[in-house]
Amino acid sequence: MTQPTPDRRHVALLTNPASGHGKGGRAIQPVLDRLRASGVRVDHVAEDGRDAAEAAVREVAGQGADLILSVGGDGTHGVALQAAVATGTPLGVVPAGTGNDLARALRIPRSDLGDAVTLALEAPVRSIDVGRVRTGEQERFFATIVTAGFDSLVTDRTNAMRWPNGKARYLLAIGMEYFRLAPRDFRVEIDGELVHDGPAILTAVGNTESYGGGMRILPTADPADGLLDVTILEGVRYPRVELPAVLPRIMRGTHATHRAVRTLRGRQVRLESGVMNAYADGDPVGALPVTIDVVPGALQVAAPSA
C-alpha cells in the first residue's frame, strides 16, 4: 500500500554514535547538515540506553513529528521501530551500522548518507509487517529476523568479552563457539502445529531475507505478505564438518535444498530449547521459550515502492 508523499517538516532524529564501530557517530553531523539544509525542524535524540531512547523518541513522535529518522544499525532502527508502531509515525532509515539488513530489505541506499536522508524525506510511505516477540511478560516489535542457536550463542559470547575490540572480538567468539559446536534440542511450533522436536543448530524467524550483513537465511521472505518465514538448520552428525559447507549457501540464499535445512511459513511461531537467548534485529530479547507472531501492515516506512 502506497500513500502520497507527505510534507515532512518535523523530524524526530534518533542516532547512535556506537553503531557500526563508530560509523554511526561519524554519520550524525552530515545527516544533521542535510536535514537543516532542507529546512526541516529536527528534535535530536542520541541513544543512551535503549529504554530511555525509546521513551524520548515516542514522546517527540507523539508531539506531532512527521517522520522518525533512525541513523545507525539494525539495533538502532529496532529502537525507533517501537515508537513508530506505537504512534503510527512513518519511519525513515539511514544505514550507519555493521549489517544494515533492514536498509537492504527496503532498498535504502547504503553507500551515500545524503541519498538515504533525501529518500526518507521524499519517498512515498508504504505499510509493511512487523514481528512481535514475546518472552514471559515482555514483548517487543522487530522488523527483520529473530534468531536462536549457534548465532545467538556467538553474540552472547561476544557481549561477554572485553578483548579484542571491534570485529576481531566477533570473529574470535565465532571461533570459540565453533570449537564447542553441537546441536541443541529445539521444539518449534508453527500456528499450533509441532514441526520440529529434536536437535538443531539454529532457527531463524522473520519478515526479511537477511541478517548479519547479507546472509540470506530467509531468501523468500516478503515483509508485506502477512506471514513469517522460518528456517531450521537441523542437527547433523558432524556439525563442524558440515556447517562450513552450508554457510556459503546461506550467503547466497540457496540453502533450502540442503538435506539438513527446513523452510516453512506461518503466522505464529513458538521456539523452545534449553538455556538460550533469542535475538531480534541483532539485540537480545530474552531467554527461550519465545512466541513470535506477525502484525500485518503495522509499520509505515518511507522507502521505495516494493
Secondary structure by P-SEA (a helix, b strand, c coil): cccccccccccbbbbbccccccccccaaaaaaaaaaaacccccccccccaaaaaaaaaaaaaacccbbbbcccaaaaaaaaaaaaacccbbbbbcccccaaaaaaaccccccaaaaaaaaacbbbbbbbbbbbbcccbbbbbcccccccaaaaaaaaaaaccccccaaaaaaaaaaaaaaccccbbbbbcccccccccccccccccccccccccccccccccccccbbbbbbbcccccccccaaaaaaaaaacccccccccccccccbbbbbbccccccccccccccccbbbbbbccccccccccc
